[in-house]
Amino acid sequence: MQNAPSRGFFAVVGGLAIATVAFAGGVAAGRSSSEDEAGASTPSVTTAVTTPAGADDERPHVIIYGDSLVTQAEPYLTLVSPALGLEVEARALGGTAACDFLTPLTDDLAAERADLVVWAFSGNSIGSCMVDEQGEVLTGDAVWERYRTDTTTAIEAAAEAGVPFVLASPPAPALPGDPWEQLDTVYREIAAEHSSVLYADAGVAISPVGEFIATQRCLPFELRIPVAREACGGGDGEITVRGSDGHFCPEPSTTGLECPTYSSGAMRYAINLLQAARIELDYREQIAAGYVPPA
């Protein structure tokens, strides 16, 4: 087993990520149209805040709400966010769904803590809020309808507070059937109904065709990181982006969340989420400065 990344490792990765944050493939983001359709109680949450040393921080504060995929991406969110001029906070817990975070979201909005919200849930239906009126766990189409209702509620809360909202579709899971396509379709339809929402395909360069894929071609900057270059076979090869459990870590870990080595999938996911946030903030700044988008 490779050793866990050191502080020095993250310093190296940070410098390279700054130089190559817009990697080939990038994040697919946009305000979806109707023609763009794709064929528990309040949890305690994990929080990671990037704070610079020295002077007061004027970077936009981005809060990313999500499940275990966001949790695994936390180290890379913290690492890459300064390169994009962002301060990031991950509020995430494995196994949770959108309904679990409606109360934390409304509390954060009321406290004016967020300059932008990223909503990044991957379709879990195992928590206490994902049940029907009889207390039975939701399955089938009822899952996606609950996600539609709860995500719409989150969007409306953010809109009322005047906070931009990015809706991020996850990489495809390692499950039979087409759950990713169903969830992605719901997200695209929601974005089409709310012109203020930015839809982002955060699975680009992880599962680019909407199917679970364990490996992808190494990114250019990964060939310059010793632990990643080793995983790439020392050359321009492929690297593991998904583990056998459907998460990002290429190796099993004792917690199921912390990864003992470099995780290319988590890095790519973090970059995609943060790029989408930066794109939306820049767009808002241009509109405020008088830019008129083409009809």
N, C-alpha and C positions, 0 to 999 in steps of 0.2 A: 504493500500500500504506500502511496506517495504521502509525504508529510503534508500537514496542513499549511496553507500559505502563510508566510511570515509578514511582519509589518513592512519589511523591505520589499517583499514581493508586491504588495499592494501599492507601494510608492511607484514601482516600475510600471505596473499595469496602469496606474492612474495617468502617468505621463503619456503612455502609448494610447490609452483610450481617448485622451484629449486630442491627440493628433489624428485619430481615425474614428471618431465617434459617428461620423456619417458613413458607416461601412457599406459595402456593396450589398444591395438588398434592402437595407434601411427599414424604416417603418412606413407601412402603407396607411396613410391617414387622409381623412377628408370628410366633408359633410355629405352624408349619403343621400341619394335620391331614392324615390320609390322604385326606380328602375334598376337599382344596384343590389338587389337581393341576392344572397349567396344561395347556387343550386342547393333559536335558543335563547335564550335570554341574552342580554347584552354581554358580550365576551370581554374578558380581559385581553388586551391587545399588546402586541410587540411594537415598540416604538424605536425608530432610529432617526435621530436628527443630526443633520450635518451643520456644524457651526464653525465658522472660520475663527482663527486666532486674531486677536487684535481689535480693530475698530468694529463699530456697529455694522451688522449685516443688513444690507438693503436688498438682498436677493429675494425674488418671489418665493413664498413658502408654499410648496406643493405637498398635499397630503394624498397618499396612495392607499386606498382601501382595497383589501383583497384577502386571499386565502393562502394556502401553503406555497403556491408558486411565487407570490410576492415575498413571503417570508424567506424563501431560499434566495431570492434576488437581493435581499436587503444589503449585504456587504457591497454589492456592485452598484446599487442605487446610491449609497453613501459615497462610493468611490468616484462615480462618473458625474454626479450632479454638479460639483463645482465647475467642471469643464463647460457646462451649459448654462452657467450663471444661475443655478437654482439651489434652494435649500429644500431638502426632501425629508419627509416624515412618513414612515411606513406604519400603517395601522392594519395589521394582518394577523390572522390566526388560522392554522390548518383546519380544514373541514368545514369552514364557515361558508355562509351564503350571503347574498345581498341583504336579506332581511335582518341578519345579525348586526349589521352596521348602520341601520337607519337611525337609531338613537345616538350612537357616537357621532354620526355625520351631523345631525341637527344640533347637537351640543357644540361641535366644533364651529359650525356656521354661526350659531348664536354668539359664540365667544370671538368671532371674527378672526379665527386662527388661520384660515386657508385663503391663499390668493388664487389657487386653482385646485380642483379635485380631479383625481384619476380614479375611476371605478373599474376594478380589474378582478372580476370573479369568474371562475371557470366552470360553474355548473354543479357544485356540490348540493346534495339533498339528503343530509344525514343529521342536521341539527334540529333542535326543538322547535324552531320557527318554521321549518319546512314540513308542516303537517296540515291535513285538512281539518274540517270541522269536527270530525270524529276522532281526531288525534292520530290518524294513520299517516305514515310517511308518504309524501307526494312522490308519484312516479309518472313516467311517460310525459305526455303533453302538459300535464298539470304542473310539472317542474318548470317548464319554460314560460308558462303563463304567470307563475308566481314571480319568476325573474323579471318578466315584462312589467308586472305591476310594481314590484319593489324598486326596480331601476328607474321607472318613470317617476315614482315618488321621490327618489333621491335627486333626480334631475330638476324636478319642480322646486324642491327645497333649495338647491343651489341657485337656481334662477331667481327665486325670490330674494335671496341674499346677495345677488349680483356677482356670483362667483363662477368663473368659467368651469366647464365640465368636459372631461375627456372620458369616453366610453371605450375601454380596451378589450378587444376579443382575445382570448388566450390561444396558445398553441393547441393543436388537436390532442386529445387524450389517448391513452393506450387502452381503449375500450371498443368492444364490438358495436356495430351499428353506426349511426351518424349523429351522436350527441353534439359534436362540435358544430356541425353544419346547422343543427337546429338552434343552438344558442347564438351562433354568429348571425343567423338570419334574424332572430329577435333583436339583437343589438343593431343591426343595419336598419331594420324597420323603425326602431325607436329613434335612431339618429335622423332618419328621413322625416319623422314627425316633429322633430325639434331642431330647428335650424341653428340654434345656438350651441348644439352639441357636436363635438369633434369625435368621429368614429376612428379608431386606430386598430389595425390588425397587428397586434403585438406578437404574433406567432411567426412573422416574417423572419427568414433565416433560421428558424427552428423547425417548423412544419409548414413550409411555404405552399404546399398544395392542399392544405387542409387534411392531411393524413399524418398519423404518428410515424415519425422517422427518428431512429436512434442516433444517427450520425449525420454530420454536414461537413462540407469543406472548411478547412481551417481559415479563419480570417487573417488578413495580412499581419496585424499586430500580434496575433497569437504565435506566429512563427518566431517572434523576438522575445517571448517569455519562456524561460527554460522549462518550467513545469508544463506549460501548454505545448511547447515545441516537442517535448518528449511524447506527449499524448498524440501529437500529430505524426509521430513516426520520424521526427527529426527533419521532415521535409514538407512539401506542399501537399499534405495528405488530408485525411478526414479526422474529425474529433468527435467524441461522444457529446451530444447535446441533451440527451434524455436518458434517465436511468430505467431499469426494468420495472420500477414501481410507477412510472409515468411522471416523476418529478425531474428536476434538472441534474441532480448530483449523479456523476457517473459511477459512484461507489456507494454501497450501503453505509448508512451511518447509524449510530446507536440511538439517536433521537428521531431519526426520520426527517429532520429538518436541517440540522447543521451538516455542512458538507466538509469532509476531511481534506479535500483537495480542490484545485481550480475547477470551476464549473462553467463551461462555455455556454451552455443553455441559459444559465442564470445571468451571465454577463449580457448575452444577446437580449434577453427579456428586459433587463434593467435599462439597457440603451434604448430599446424600442419605446418603453413607457416614458422615459425622460425626453426623448426626441419629440414625442407627441405633445407632451406638456410644453416644451419650448416652442414648437410650431404654433400651438394655440395662443400662447402668450404674445408671440411676435405678431401674429395675425391681429390680435386685439389692439396691440399698440399701433399698427398701421391703420386700422379703422379709426382709432381715436385721433390720429394725425391727419385724417381726411381722405385716406385711400378709399376709393369706391370699387368694389370687386365687380368684374364683368357679369352681366346678366346671364 
